[in-house]
């Protein structure tokens, strides 16, 4: 049985999350328009910078910073940020697109989503940032929470 489009793109975001170098959350995101995959992104340190997995510790854990707070301390660029940055690097128009992400955006990412003219965010997990969910709603971005797709590939034959 073929998965519905939303499950299909969420499963791709789950696979992208496997590239994450964050020790707290493995987050993946894909940007889609007209059922066409535009870009992918996962959370990890900026290009060329040592990430937490290489260093062997998370500064946020070391300082006791709860999830959803003090985003600026983190070495990682969020998956949502990376998916938008990749679009910019490659000249891909993001307006009218849908963001599929393993977690709902933080407030910083929510602001970027709005400015990138992304119209819909589809996820299955709530990140610890309720303000971001309110901000997206107030800004007219359709935020949808779906059931987590089955993480097993159905058939490769």
KOLKEVEX-797133 format. One record per atom (N, C-alpha, C): residue in one letter; x, y, z; residue number from 1; atom name. Coordinates in nm, 4 decimals, decimal comma. Layout:
N
<site A; <X; Y; Z>; NUM; CA>,
...
//
This chain:
157
<site X; <0,0848; -0,1185; 0,0000>; 1; N>,
<site X; <0,0000; 0,0000; 0,0000>; 1; CA>,
<site X; <0,0890; 0,1244; 0,0000>; 1; C>,
<site X; <0,0606; 0,2169; -0,0874>; 2; N>,
<site X; <0,1383; 0,3396; -0,0965>; 2; CA>,
<site X; <0,0994; 0,4346; 0,0164>; 2; C>,
<site X; <0,1998; 0,4976; 0,0776>; 3; N>,
<site X; <0,1663; 0,5931; 0,1851>; 3; CA>,
<site X; <0,1051; 0,7200; 0,1265>; 3; C>,
<site X; <0,0181; 0,7864; 0,2022>; 4; N>,
<site X; <-0,0329; 0,9167; 0,1587>; 4; CA>,
<site X; <0,0845; 1,0158; 0,1481>; 4; C>,
<site X; <0,0676; 1,1218; 0,0714>; 5; N>,
<site X; <0,1757; 1,2182; 0,0476>; 5; CA>,
<site X; <0,2347; 1,2730; 0,1771>; 5; C>,
<site X; <0,1499; 1,3093; 0,2718>; 6; N>,
<site X; <0,2027; 1,3671; 0,3964>; 6; CA>,
<site X; <0,2911; 1,2670; 0,4704>; 6; C>,
<site X; <0,2484; 1,1426; 0,4775>; 7; N>,
<site X; <0,3296; 1,0386; 0,5427>; 7; CA>,
<site X; <0,4590; 1,0160; 0,4658>; 7; C>,
<site X; <0,4511; 1,0165; 0,3363>; 8; N>,
<site X; <0,5679; 0,9981; 0,2502>; 8; CA>,
<site X; <0,6745; 1,1036; 0,2800>; 8; C>,
<site X; <0,6340; 1,2311; 0,2822>; 9; N>,
<site X; <0,7309; 1,3380; 0,3050>; 9; CA>,
<site X; <0,7785; 1,3415; 0,4501>; 9; C>,
<site X; <0,6926; 1,3046; 0,5449>; 10; N>,
<site X; <0,7374; 1,2951; 0,6840>; 10; CA>,
<site X; <0,8400; 1,1822; 0,7013>; 10; C>,
<site X; <0,8185; 1,0707; 0,6305>; 11; N>,
<site X; <0,9156; 0,9613; 0,6375>; 11; CA>,
<site X; <1,0502; 1,0045; 0,5798>; 11; C>,
<site X; <1,0476; 1,0845; 0,4757>; 12; N>,
<site X; <1,1731; 1,1365; 0,4196>; 12; CA>,
<site X; <1,2405; 1,2266; 0,5225>; 12; C>,
<site X; <1,1633; 1,3105; 0,5910>; 13; N>,
<site X; <1,2203; 1,3972; 0,6960>; 13; CA>,
<site X; <1,2817; 1,3118; 0,8075>; 13; C>,
<site X; <1,2187; 1,1999; 0,8396>; 14; N>,
<site X; <1,2728; 1,1100; 0,9414>; 14; CA>,
<site X; <1,4083; 1,0533; 0,8968>; 14; C>,
<site X; <1,4191; 1,0187; 0,7709>; 15; N>,
<site X; <1,5453; 0,9678; 0,7179>; 15; CA>,
<site X; <1,6525; 1,0774; 0,7193>; 15; C>,
<site X; <1,6157; 1,1989; 0,6807>; 16; N>,
<site X; <1,7086; 1,3119; 0,6828>; 16; CA>,
<site X; <1,7599; 1,3344; 0,8249>; 16; C>,
<site X; <1,6731; 1,3165; 0,9249>; 17; N>,
<site X; <1,7121; 1,3361; 1,0656>; 17; CA>,
<site X; <1,8261; 1,2436; 1,1074>; 17; C>,
<site X; <1,8429; 1,1326; 1,0388>; 18; N>,
<site X; <1,9516; 1,0408; 1,0721>; 18; CA>,
<site X; <2,0891; 1,1038; 1,0496>; 18; C>,
<site X; <2,0981; 1,2123; 0,9728>; 19; N>,
<site X; <2,2245; 1,2828; 0,9493>; 19; CA>,
<site X; <2,2568; 1,3806; 1,0620>; 19; C>,
<site X; <2,1648; 1,4031; 1,1518>; 20; N>,
<site X; <2,1828; 1,4983; 1,2605>; 20; CA>,
<site X; <2,3036; 1,4637; 1,3462>; 20; C>,
<site X; <2,3721; 1,5682; 1,3926>; 21; N>,
<site X; <2,4856; 1,5487; 1,4838>; 21; CA>,
<site X; <2,4543; 1,6007; 1,6231>; 21; C>,
<site X; <2,3297; 1,6349; 1,6483>; 22; N>,
<site X; <2,2879; 1,6847; 1,7787>; 22; CA>,
<site X; <2,2764; 1,5675; 1,8767>; 22; C>,
<site X; <2,3228; 1,5885; 1,9989>; 23; N>,
<site X; <2,3163; 1,4837; 2,0999>; 23; CA>,
<site X; <2,1815; 1,4802; 2,1715>; 23; C>,
<site X; <2,0989; 1,5851; 2,1549>; 24; N>,
<site X; <1,9681; 1,5917; 2,2219>; 24; CA>,
<site X; <1,8537; 1,5458; 2,1342>; 24; C>,
<site X; <1,8444; 1,6043; 2,0153>; 25; N>,
<site X; <1,7318; 1,5775; 1,9257>; 25; CA>,
<site X; <1,7849; 1,5546; 1,7846>; 25; C>,
<site X; <1,7393; 1,4493; 1,7206>; 26; N>,
<site X; <1,7675; 1,4299; 1,5787>; 26; CA>,
<site X; <1,6468; 1,4821; 1,5031>; 26; C>,
<site X; <1,6665; 1,5934; 1,4337>; 27; N>,
<site X; <1,5567; 1,6598; 1,3640>; 27; CA>,
<site X; <1,5879; 1,6646; 1,2157>; 27; C>,
<site X; <1,4887; 1,6324; 1,1349>; 28; N>,
<site X; <1,5010; 1,6404; 0,9902>; 28; CA>,
<site X; <1,3860; 1,7199; 0,9331>; 28; C>,
<site X; <1,4124; 1,7851; 0,8196>; 29; N>,
<site X; <1,3108; 1,8662; 0,7541>; 29; CA>,
<site X; <1,3255; 1,8550; 0,6028>; 29; C>,
<site X; <1,2136; 1,8603; 0,5355>; 30; N>,
<site X; <1,2129; 1,8678; 0,3894>; 30; CA>,
<site X; <1,1151; 1,9762; 0,3476>; 30; C>,
<site X; <1,1506; 2,0446; 0,2413>; 31; N>,
<site X; <1,0654; 2,1500; 0,1874>; 31; CA>,
<site X; <1,0069; 2,0996; 0,0560>; 31; C>,
<site X; <0,8759; 2,1119; 0,0432>; 32; N>,
<site X; <0,8043; 2,0519; -0,0685>; 32; CA>,
<site X; <0,7097; 2,1546; -0,1308>; 32; C>,
<site X; <0,7026; 2,1528; -0,2631>; 33; N>,
<site X; <0,6040; 2,2348; -0,3329>; 33; CA>,
<site X; <0,5499; 2,1540; -0,4499>; 33; C>,
<site X; <0,4192; 2,1511; -0,4630>; 34; N>,
<site X; <0,3534; 2,0754; -0,5702>; 34; CA>,
<site X; <0,4015; 1,9301; -0,5751>; 34; C>,
<site X; <0,4127; 1,8674; -0,4586>; 35; N>,
<site X; <0,4546; 1,7281; -0,4436>; 35; CA>,
<site X; <0,5958; 1,7043; -0,4964>; 35; C>,
<site X; <0,6759; 1,8110; -0,5000>; 36; N>,
<site X; <0,8143; 1,8019; -0,5458>; 36; CA>,
<site X; <0,9069; 1,8399; -0,4314>; 36; C>,
<site X; <1,0012; 1,7537; -0,4001>; 37; N>,
<site X; <1,0984; 1,7792; -0,2939>; 37; CA>,
<site X; <1,1960; 1,8878; -0,3406>; 37; C>,
<site X; <1,2017; 1,9982; -0,2630>; 38; N>,
<site X; <1,2881; 2,1104; -0,2993>; 38; CA>,
<site X; <1,4244; 2,1029; -0,2318>; 38; C>,
<site X; <1,4250; 2,0902; -0,0991>; 39; N>,
<site X; <1,5499; 2,0839; -0,0231>; 39; CA>,
<site X; <1,5297; 1,9998; 0,1017>; 39; C>,
<site X; <1,6430; 1,9620; 0,1620>; 40; N>,
<site X; <1,6405; 1,8890; 0,2878>; 40; CA>,
<site X; <1,7304; 1,9607; 0,3875>; 40; C>,
<site X; <1,7084; 1,9349; 0,5158>; 41; N>,
<site X; <1,7937; 1,9920; 0,6193>; 41; CA>,
<site X; <1,7829; 1,9112; 0,7468>; 41; C>,
<site X; <1,8920; 1,9084; 0,8211>; 42; N>,
<site X; <1,8930; 1,8429; 0,9514>; 42; CA>,
<site X; <1,9672; 1,9332; 1,0483>; 42; C>,
<site X; <1,9539; 1,9089; 1,1779>; 43; N>,
<site X; <2,0196; 1,9943; 1,2761>; 43; CA>,
<site X; <2,1621; 1,9458; 1,3009>; 43; C>,
<site X; <2,2515; 2,0424; 1,2991>; 44; N>,
<site X; <2,3921; 2,0140; 1,3222>; 44; CA>,
<site X; <2,4718; 2,1425; 1,3128>; 44; C>,
<site X; <2,5978; 2,1350; 1,3519>; 45; N>,
<site X; <2,6842; 2,2538; 1,3523>; 45; CA>,
<site X; <2,7005; 2,3087; 1,2107>; 45; C>,
<site X; <2,7332; 2,4354; 1,2024>; 46; N>,
<site X; <2,7582; 2,4988; 1,0731>; 46; CA>,
<site X; <2,8672; 2,4232; 0,9973>; 46; C>,
<site X; <2,8631; 2,4329; 0,8674>; 47; N>,
<site X; <2,9595; 2,3655; 0,7821>; 47; CA>,
<site X; <3,1026; 2,4000; 0,8220>; 47; C>,
<site X; <3,1830; 2,2961; 0,8421>; 48; N>,
<site X; <3,3232; 2,3168; 0,8773>; 48; CA>,
<site X; <3,3511; 2,3386; 1,0247>; 48; C>,
<site X; <3,2464; 2,3396; 1,1073>; 49; N>,
<site X; <3,2605; 2,3618; 1,2517>; 49; CA>,
<site X; <3,2404; 2,2283; 1,3228>; 49; C>,
<site X; <3,3222; 2,2018; 1,4236>; 50; N>,
<site X; <3,3045; 2,0779; 1,5004>; 50; CA>,
<site X; <3,1652; 2,0742; 1,5631>; 50; C>,
<site X; <3,1023; 1,9590; 1,5542>; 51; N>,
<site X; <2,9689; 1,9455; 1,6119>; 51; CA>,
<site X; <2,9779; 1,8759; 1,7474>; 51; C>,
<site X; <2,8668; 1,8727; 1,8163>; 52; N>,
<site X; <2,8630; 1,8145; 1,9518>; 52; CA>,
<site X; <2,9015; 1,6672; 1,9528>; 52; C>,
<site X; <2,8637; 1,5935; 1,8481>; 53; N>,
<site X; <2,8996; 1,4520; 1,8421>; 53; CA>,
<site X; <3,0517; 1,4365; 1,8348>; 53; C>,
<site X; <3,1191; 1,5247; 1,7614>; 54; N>,
<site X; <3,2656; 1,5191; 1,7523>; 54; CA>,
<site X; <3,3311; 1,5625; 1,8832>; 54; C>,
<site X; <3,2768; 1,6661; 1,9443>; 55; N>,
<site X; <3,3313; 1,7185; 2,0698>; 55; CA>,
<site X; <3,3042; 1,6216; 2,1847>; 55; C>,
<site X; <3,1885; 1,5571; 2,1767>; 56; N>,
<site X; <3,1523; 1,4599; 2,2790>; 56; CA>,
<site X; <3,0688; 1,5158; 2,3916>; 56; C>,
<site X; <3,0197; 1,6373; 2,3746>; 57; N>,
<site X; <2,9310; 1,6936; 2,4763>; 57; CA>,
<site X; <2,8425; 1,8018; 2,4150>; 57; C>,
<site X; <2,7312; 1,8234; 2,4802>; 58; N>,
<site X; <2,6363; 1,9274; 2,4418>; 58; CA>,
<site X; <2,6490; 2,0415; 2,5422>; 58; C>,
<site X; <2,6801; 2,1602; 2,4934>; 59; N>,
<site X; <2,6960; 2,2748; 2,5829>; 59; CA>,
<site X; <2,5662; 2,3058; 2,6562>; 59; C>,
<site X; <2,4529; 2,2793; 2,5913>; 60; N>,
<site X; <2,3236; 2,3047; 2,6543>; 60; CA>,
<site X; <2,3026; 2,2094; 2,7716>; 60; C>,
<site X; <2,3439; 2,0832; 2,7553>; 61; N>,
<site X; <2,3360; 1,9872; 2,8656>; 61; CA>,
<site X; <2,4313; 2,0268; 2,9776>; 61; C>,
<site X; <2,5535; 2,0646; 2,9399>; 62; N>,
<site X; <2,6549; 2,1032; 3,0387>; 62; CA>,
<site X; <2,6067; 2,2200; 3,1241>; 62; C>,
<site X; <2,5363; 2,3148; 3,0610>; 63; N>,
<site X; <2,4871; 2,4332; 3,1325>; 63; CA>,
<site X; <2,3475; 2,4146; 3,1901>; 63; C>,
<site X; <2,2874; 2,2975; 3,1691>; 64; N>,
<site X; <2,1548; 2,2696; 3,2240>; 64; CA>,
<site X; <2,0437; 2,3507; 3,1602>; 64; C>,
<site X; <2,0554; 2,3814; 3,0330>; 65; N>,
<site X; <1,9550; 2,4629; 2,9631>; 65; CA>,
<site X; <1,8446; 2,3713; 2,9109>; 65; C>,
<site X; <1,7207; 2,3959; 2,9521>; 66; N>,
<site X; <1,6092; 2,3115; 2,9066>; 66; CA>,
<site X; <1,5832; 2,3267; 2,7568>; 66; C>,
<site X; <1,5257; 2,2239; 2,6999>; 67; N>,
<site X; <1,4840; 2,2270; 2,5603>; 67; CA>,
<site X; <1,3867; 2,3425; 2,5387>; 67; C>,
<site X; <1,4015; 2,4105; 2,4258>; 68; N>,
<site X; <1,3119; 2,5206; 2,3923>; 68; CA>,
<site X; <1,3569; 2,6559; 2,4443>; 68; C>,
<site X; <1,4727; 2,6626; 2,5112>; 69; N>,
<site X; <1,5217; 2,7896; 2,5673>; 69; CA>,
<site X; <1,6647; 2,8156; 2,5206>; 69; C>,
<site X; <1,7007; 2,9444; 2,5198>; 70; N>,
<site X; <1,8383; 2,9875; 2,4898>; 70; CA>,
<site X; <1,8950; 2,9235; 2,3630>; 70; C>,
<site X; <1,8219; 2,9331; 2,2543>; 71; N>,
<site X; <1,8622; 2,8720; 2,1271>; 71; CA>,
<site X; <1,9981; 2,9209; 2,0790>; 71; C>,
<site X; <2,0319; 3,0446; 2,1137>; 72; N>,
<site X; <2,1572; 3,1037; 2,0645>; 72; CA>,
<site X; <2,2821; 3,0352; 2,1199>; 72; C>,
<site X; <2,2689; 2,9626; 2,2288>; 73; N>,
<site X; <2,3828; 2,8935; 2,2904>; 73; CA>,
<site X; <2,4217; 2,7695; 2,2101>; 73; C>,
<site X; <2,3283; 2,7104; 2,1444>; 74; N>,
<site X; <2,3475; 2,5833; 2,0750>; 74; CA>,
<site X; <2,4428; 2,5983; 1,9565>; 74; C>,
<site X; <2,5274; 2,4990; 1,9358>; 75; N>,
<site X; <2,6186; 2,4961; 1,8211>; 75; CA>,
<site X; <2,5431; 2,4645; 1,6918>; 75; C>,
<site X; <2,4286; 2,4005; 1,7055>; 76; N>,
<site X; <2,3568; 2,3501; 1,5882>; 76; CA>,
<site X; <2,2758; 2,4585; 1,5177>; 76; C>,
<site X; <2,2714; 2,4444; 1,3882>; 77; N>,
<site X; <2,1753; 2,5153; 1,3046>; 77; CA>,
<site X; <2,0568; 2,4198; 1,2945>; 77; C>,
<site X; <1,9372; 2,4706; 1,3196>; 78; N>,
<site X; <1,8196; 2,3841; 1,3204>; 78; CA>,
<site X; <1,7869; 2,3329; 1,1801>; 78; C>,
<site X; <1,7183; 2,2198; 1,1746>; 79; N>,
<site X; <1,6816; 2,1574; 1,0475>; 79; CA>,
<site X; <1,5987; 2,2523; 0,9605>; 79; C>,
<site X; <1,5058; 2,3240; 1,0235>; 80; N>,
<site X; <1,4216; 2,4175; 0,9481>; 80; CA>,
<site X; <1,5061; 2,5308; 0,8897>; 80; C>,
<site X; <1,6034; 2,5778; 0,9665>; 81; N>,
<site X; <1,6933; 2,6818; 0,9168>; 81; CA>,
<site X; <1,7743; 2,6281; 0,7996>; 81; C>,
<site X; <1,8272; 2,5076; 0,8141>; 82; N>,
<site X; <1,9081; 2,4492; 0,7074>; 82; CA>,
<site X; <1,8293; 2,4258; 0,5797>; 82; C>,
<site X; <1,7036; 2,3863; 0,5916>; 83; N>,
<site X; <1,6239; 2,3615; 0,4718>; 83; CA>,
<site X; <1,5992; 2,4939; 0,3970>; 83; C>,
<site X; <1,5811; 2,6022; 0,4705>; 84; N>,
<site X; <1,5621; 2,7342; 0,4082>; 84; CA>,
<site X; <1,6950; 2,7862; 0,3523>; 84; C>,
<site X; <1,8032; 2,7689; 0,4256>; 85; N>,
<site X; <1,9356; 2,8112; 0,3788>; 85; CA>,
<site X; <1,9721; 2,7381; 0,2497>; 85; C>,
<site X; <1,9465; 2,6082; 0,2450>; 86; N>,
<site X; <1,9766; 2,5322; 0,1234>; 86; CA>,
<site X; <1,8976; 2,5851; 0,0040>; 86; C>,
<site X; <1,7739; 2,6227; 0,0274>; 87; N>,
<site X; <1,6944; 2,6810; -0,0820>; 87; CA>,
<site X; <1,7590; 2,8103; -0,1308>; 87; C>,
<site X; <1,8024; 2,8945; -0,0380>; 88; N>,
<site X; <1,8682; 3,0190; -0,0765>; 88; CA>,
<site X; <1,9985; 2,9952; -0,1509>; 88; C>,
<site X; <2,0776; 2,9018; -0,1043>; 89; N>,
<site X; <2,2060; 2,8704; -0,1690>; 89; CA>,
<site X; <2,1880; 2,8237; -0,3126>; 89; C>,
<site X; <2,0776; 2,7544; -0,3381>; 90; N>,
<site X; <2,0564; 2,6949; -0,4693>; 90; CA>,
<site X; <1,9511; 2,7684; -0,5525>; 90; C>,
<site X; <1,9111; 2,8866; -0,5073>; 91; N>,
<site X; <1,8182; 2,9687; -0,5845>; 91; CA>,
<site X; <1,6797; 2,9102; -0,5989>; 91; C>,
<site X; <1,6328; 2,8441; -0,4954>; 92; N>,
<site X; <1,5011; 2,7799; -0,4993>; 92; CA>,
<site X; <1,4002; 2,8674; -0,4261>; 92; C>,
<site X; <1,2934; 2,9030; -0,4941>; 93; N>,
<site X; <1,1865; 2,9862; -0,4371>; 93; CA>,
<site X; <1,1071; 2,9045; -0,3363>; 93; C>,
<site X; <1,0934; 2,9573; -0,2140>; 94; N>,
<site X; <1,0248; 2,8853; -0,1060>; 94; CA>,
<site X; <0,8783; 2,9252; -0,0891>; 94; C>,
<site X; <0,8370; 3,0336; -0,1505>; 95; N>,
<site X; <0,6999; 3,0819; -0,1342>; 95; CA>,
<site X; <0,5972; 2,9783; -0,1758>; 95; C>,
<site X; <0,4971; 2,9590; -0,0901>; 96; N>,
<site X; <0,3885; 2,8664; -0,1196>; 96; CA>,
<site X; <0,4215; 2,7210; -0,0919>; 96; C>,
<site X; <0,5361; 2,6955; -0,0311>; 97; N>,
<site X; <0,5781; 2,5575; -0,0068>; 97; CA>,
<site X; <0,5286; 2,5066; 0,1281>; 97; C>,
<site X; <0,5505; 2,3779; 0,1499>; 98; N>,
<site X; <0,5149; 2,3112; 0,2748>; 98; CA>,
<site X; <0,6416; 2,2557; 0,3378>; 98; C>,
<site X; <0,6571; 2,2794; 0,4678>; 99; N>,
<site X; <0,7686; 2,2260; 0,5441>; 99; CA>,
<site X; <0,7215; 2,1013; 0,6180>; 99; C>,
<site X; <0,7876; 1,9894; 0,5919>; 100; N>,
<site X; <0,7646; 1,8669; 0,6667>; 100; CA>,
<site X; <0,8827; 1,8529; 0,7605>; 100; C>,
<site X; <0,8553; 1,8384; 0,8891>; 101; N>,
<site X; <0,9628; 1,8340; 0,9877>; 101; CA>,
<site X; <0,9278; 1,7347; 1,0982>; 101; C>,
<site X; <1,0296; 1,6717; 1,1528>; 102; N>,
<site X; <1,0059; 1,5736; 1,2579>; 102; CA>,
<site X; <0,9574; 1,6370; 1,3874>; 102; C>,
<site X; <0,9861; 1,7664; 1,4076>; 103; N>,
<site X; <0,9442; 1,8394; 1,5274>; 103; CA>,
<site X; <0,8841; 1,9732; 1,4850>; 103; C>,
<site X; <0,7959; 2,0276; 1,5654>; 104; N>,
<site X; <0,7439; 2,1616; 1,5356>; 104; CA>,
<site X; <0,8567; 2,2637; 1,5562>; 104; C>,
<site X; <0,8521; 2,3753; 1,4831>; 105; N>,
<site X; <0,9606; 2,4733; 1,4898>; 105; CA>,
<site X; <0,9688; 2,5470; 1,6234>; 105; C>,
<site X; <1,0905; 2,5933; 1,6551>; 106; N>,
<site X; <1,1107; 2,6867; 1,7665>; 106; CA>,
<site X; <1,0694; 2,8254; 1,7171>; 106; C>,
<site X; <1,0707; 2,9231; 1,8030>; 107; N>,
<site X; <1,0279; 3,0580; 1,7660>; 107; CA>,
<site X; <1,1185; 3,1191; 1,6598>; 107; C>,
<site X; <1,2491; 3,0951; 1,6674>; 108; N>,
<site X; <1,3406; 3,1497; 1,5674>; 108; CA>,
<site X; <1,3109; 3,0885; 1,4306>; 108; C>,
<site X; <1,2941; 2,9582; 1,4266>; 109; N>,
<site X; <1,2616; 2,8913; 1,3007>; 109; CA>,
<site X; <1,1236; 2,9329; 1,2500>; 109; C>,
<site X; <1,0290; 2,9513; 1,3402>; 110; N>,
<site X; <0,8945; 2,9949; 1,3005>; 110; CA>,
<site X; <0,9006; 3,1299; 1,2290>; 110; C>,
<site X; <0,9838; 3,2202; 1,2786>; 111; N>,
<site X; <0,9988; 3,3509; 1,2132>; 111; CA>,
<site X; <1,0580; 3,3347; 1,0737>; 111; C>,
<site X; <1,1537; 3,2450; 1,0600>; 112; N>,
<site X; <1,2130; 3,2199; 0,9291>; 112; CA>,
<site X; <1,1118; 3,1566; 0,8337>; 112; C>,
<site X; <1,0312; 3,0658; 0,8847>; 113; N>,
<site X; <0,9268; 3,0018; 0,8043>; 113; CA>,
<site X; <0,8313; 3,1078; 0,7495>; 113; C>,
<site X; <0,7886; 3,1986; 0,8352>; 114; N>,
<site X; <0,6966; 3,3046; 0,7925>; 114; CA>,
<site X; <0,7620; 3,3922; 0,6857>; 114; C>,
<site X; <0,8861; 3,4347; 0,7095>; 115; N>,
<site X; <0,9534; 3,5233; 0,6130>; 115; CA>,
<site X; <0,9876; 3,4527; 0,4827>; 115; C>,
<site X; <1,0025; 3,3206; 0,4858>; 116; N>,
<site X; <1,0289; 3,2441; 0,3642>; 116; CA>,
<site X; <0,9000; 3,2179; 0,2858>; 116; C>,
<site X; <0,7876; 3,2660; 0,3397>; 117; N>,
<site X; <0,6560; 3,2508; 0,2765>; 117; CA>,
<site X; <0,6122; 3,1045; 0,2637>; 117; C>,
<site X; <0,6602; 3,0224; 0,3579>; 118; N>,
<site X; <0,6155; 2,8841; 0,3662>; 118; CA>,
<site X; <0,4739; 2,8868; 0,4240>; 118; C>,
<site X; <0,3817; 2,8184; 0,3615>; 119; N>,
<site X; <0,2410; 2,8320; 0,3995>; 119; CA>,
<site X; <0,1894; 2,7227; 0,4928>; 119; C>,
<site X; <0,2653; 2,6119; 0,5001>; 120; N>,
<site X; <0,2170; 2,5016; 0,5825>; 120; CA>,
<site X; <0,3359; 2,4294; 0,6448>; 120; C>,
<site X; <0,3192; 2,3885; 0,7706>; 121; N>,
<site X; <0,4169; 2,3047; 0,8400>; 121; CA>,
<site X; <0,3450; 2,1792; 0,8868>; 121; C>,
<site X; <0,4009; 2,0655; 0,8522>; 122; N>,
<site X; <0,3420; 1,9385; 0,8927>; 122; CA>,
<site X; <0,4459; 1,8617; 0,9728>; 122; C>,
<site X; <0,4056; 1,8147; 1,0897>; 123; N>,
<site X; <0,4965; 1,7471; 1,1812>; 123; CA>,
<site X; <0,4201; 1,6423; 1,2606>; 123; C>,
<site X; <0,4932; 1,5674; 1,3414>; 124; N>,
<site X; <0,4276; 1,4722; 1,4311>; 124; CA>,
<site X; <0,4720; 1,4892; 1,5757>; 124; C>,
<site X; <0,5731; 1,5748; 1,6026>; 125; N>,
<site X; <0,6234; 1,5905; 1,7394>; 125; CA>,
<site X; <0,6251; 1,7379; 1,7792>; 125; C>,
<site X; <0,5856; 1,7662; 1,9020>; 126; N>,
<site X; <0,5858; 1,9031; 1,9530>; 126; CA>,
<site X; <0,7197; 1,9352; 2,0187>; 126; C>,
<site X; <0,7878; 2,0354; 1,9634>; 127; N>,
<site X; <0,9080; 2,0882; 2,0270>; 127; CA>,
<site X; <0,8627; 2,1765; 2,1434>; 127; C>,
<site X; <0,9436; 2,1874; 2,2449>; 128; N>,
<site X; <0,9060; 2,2589; 2,3678>; 128; CA>,
<site X; <0,9088; 2,4105; 2,3491>; 128; C>,
<site X; <0,8243; 2,4627; 2,2610>; 129; N>,
<site X; <0,8176; 2,6062; 2,2365>; 129; CA>,
<site X; <0,6760; 2,6423; 2,1915>; 129; C>,
<site X; <0,5891; 2,6591; 2,2896>; 130; N>,
<site X; <0,4484; 2,6885; 2,2616>; 130; CA>,
<site X; <0,4314; 2,8227; 2,1910>; 130; C>,
<site X; <0,5174; 2,9204; 2,2234>; 131; N>,
<site X; <0,5103; 3,0524; 2,1592>; 131; CA>,
<site X; <0,5254; 3,0407; 2,0084>; 131; C>,
<site X; <0,6102; 2,9507; 1,9639>; 132; N>,
<site X; <0,6315; 2,9327; 1,8206>; 132; CA>,
<site X; <0,5040; 2,8836; 1,7529>; 132; C>,
<site X; <0,4334; 2,7916; 1,8171>; 133; N>,
<site X; <0,3094; 2,7412; 1,7587>; 133; CA>,
<site X; <0,2057; 2,8523; 1,7499>; 133; C>,
<site X; <0,1965; 2,9351; 1,8531>; 134; N>,
<site X; <0,1043; 3,0492; 1,8503>; 134; CA>,
<site X; <0,1449; 3,1492; 1,7419>; 134; C>,
<site X; <0,2759; 3,1740; 1,7302>; 135; N>,
<site X; <0,3259; 3,2682; 1,6301>; 135; CA>,
<site X; <0,2913; 3,2220; 1,4888>; 135; C>,
<site X; <0,3115; 3,0942; 1,4607>; 136; N>,
<site X; <0,2781; 3,0426; 1,3279>; 136; CA>,
<site X; <0,1292; 3,0591; 1,2992>; 136; C>,
<site X; <0,0472; 3,0258; 1,3967>; 137; N>,
<site X; <-0,0970; 3,0400; 1,3809>; 137; CA>,
<site X; <-0,1362; 3,1853; 1,3568>; 137; C>,
<site X; <-0,0815; 3,2748; 1,4377>; 138; N>,
<site X; <-0,1113; 3,4181; 1,4232>; 138; CA>,
<site X; <-0,0630; 3,4740; 1,2897>; 138; C>,
<site X; <0,0393; 3,4115; 1,2322>; 139; N>,
<site X; <0,0967; 3,4579; 1,1066>; 139; CA>,
<site X; <0,0315; 3,3933; 0,9847>; 139; C>,
<site X; <-0,0650; 3,3064; 1,0070>; 140; N>,
<site X; <-0,1372; 3,2448; 0,8962>; 140; CA>,
<site X; <-0,0724; 3,1202; 0,8396>; 140; C>,
<site X; <0,0290; 3,0667; 0,9079>; 141; N>,
<site X; <0,0901; 2,9416; 0,8634>; 141; CA>,
<site X; <0,0099; 2,8254; 0,9215>; 141; C>,
<site X; <-0,0301; 2,7353; 0,8350>; 142; N>,
<site X; <-0,1098; 2,6195; 0,8753>; 142; CA>,
<site X; <-0,0174; 2,5154; 0,9379>; 142; C>,
<site X; <-0,0235; 2,5001; 1,0694>; 143; N>,
<site X; <0,0574; 2,4022; 1,1415>; 143; CA>,
<site X; <-0,0293; 2,2810; 1,1703>; 143; C>,
<site X; <0,0143; 2,1657; 1,1199>; 144; N>,
<site X; <-0,0629; 2,0424; 1,1372>; 144; CA>,
<site X; <0,0217; 1,9371; 1,2075>; 144; C>,
<site X; <-0,0404; 1,8703; 1,3034>; 145; N>,
<site X; <0,0229; 1,7586; 1,3731>; 145; CA>,
<site X; <-0,0454; 1,6304; 1,3272>; 145; C>,
<site X; <0,0336; 1,5433; 1,2688>; 146; N>,
<site X; <-0,0175; 1,4156; 1,2223>; 146; CA>,
<site X; <0,0399; 1,3037; 1,3089>; 146; C>,
<site X; <-0,0154; 1,1869; 1,2940>; 147; N>,
<site X; <0,0399; 1,0711; 1,3627>; 147; CA>,
<site X; <0,1760; 1,0390; 1,3020>; 147; C>,
<site X; <0,2692; 0,9965; 1,3856>; 148; N>,
<site X; <0,4025; 0,9617; 1,3354>; 148; CA>,
<site X; <0,3903; 0,8455; 1,2379>; 148; C>,
<site X; <0,4474; 0,8611; 1,1185>; 149; N>,
<site X; <0,4387; 0,7519; 1,0218>; 149; CA>,
<site X; <0,5195; 0,6305; 1,0673>; 149; C>,
<site X; <0,4819; 0,5173; 1,0170>; 150; N>,
<site X; <0,5566; 0,3949; 1,0397>; 150; CA>,
<site X; <0,6976; 0,4162; 0,9851>; 150; C>,
<site X; <0,7994; 0,3817; 1,0619>; 151; N>,
<site X; <0,9357; 0,4079; 1,0168>; 151; CA>,
<site X; <0,9991; 0,2891; 0,9457>; 151; C>,
<site X; <0,9160; 0,1972; 0,9002>; 152; N>,
<site X; <0,9631; 0,0817; 0,8263>; 152; CA>,
<site X; <0,9346; 0,1049; 0,6778>; 152; C>,
<site X; <1,0330; 0,0736; 0,5951>; 153; N>,
<site X; <1,0110; 0,0819; 0,4497>; 153; CA>,
<site X; <0,9304; -0,0397; 0,4090>; 153; C>,
<site X; <0,8211; -0,0140; 0,3372>; 154; N>,
<site X; <0,7274; -0,1205; 0,3045>; 154; CA>,
<site X; <0,7840; -0,2276; 0,2141>; 154; C>,
<site X; <0,8394; -0,1903; 0,1002>; 155; N>,
<site X; <0,8892; -0,2886; 0,0055>; 155; CA>,
<site X; <0,9915; -0,2236; -0,0853>; 155; C>,
<site X; <1,0975; -0,2958; -0,1134>; 156; N>,
<site X; <1,1995; -0,2439; -0,2043>; 156; CA>,
<site X; <1,2038; -0,3237; -0,3337>; 156; C>,
<site X; <1,1110; -0,4163; -0,3525>; 157; N>,
<site X; <1,1073; -0,4982; -0,4750>; 157; CA>,
<site X; <1,0244; -0,4341; -0,5814>; 157; C>,
//
